[in-house]
C-alpha cells in the first residue's frame, strides 16, 4: 500500500479546514483507508467528494 498522500488530495485538504481537522482526528487505520481510496480517484470532482465527506458535507467541495 502506498502511504503517501497524493498531491491533489493534500491540496484539497489544505483548502478545507474542516476536512483537514477531521482527517487528522482519524485513527491510523482510518487514515490509511482514506488514503487508499484517494489513490483510485479519477477526477477533481471525485477528490472533492472524498474531501467533502471528510468535512461532513454530502455534496463535497464547491471549488472551481
Secondary structure as GFF3:
##gff-version 3
##sequence-region A 1 64
A	DSSP	alpha_helix	7	14	.	.	.	ID=ss1
A	DSSP	alpha_helix	17	25	.	.	.	ID=ss2
A	DSSP	alpha_helix	28	39	.	.	.	ID=ss3
A	DSSP	alpha_helix	44	54	.	.	.	ID=ss4
###
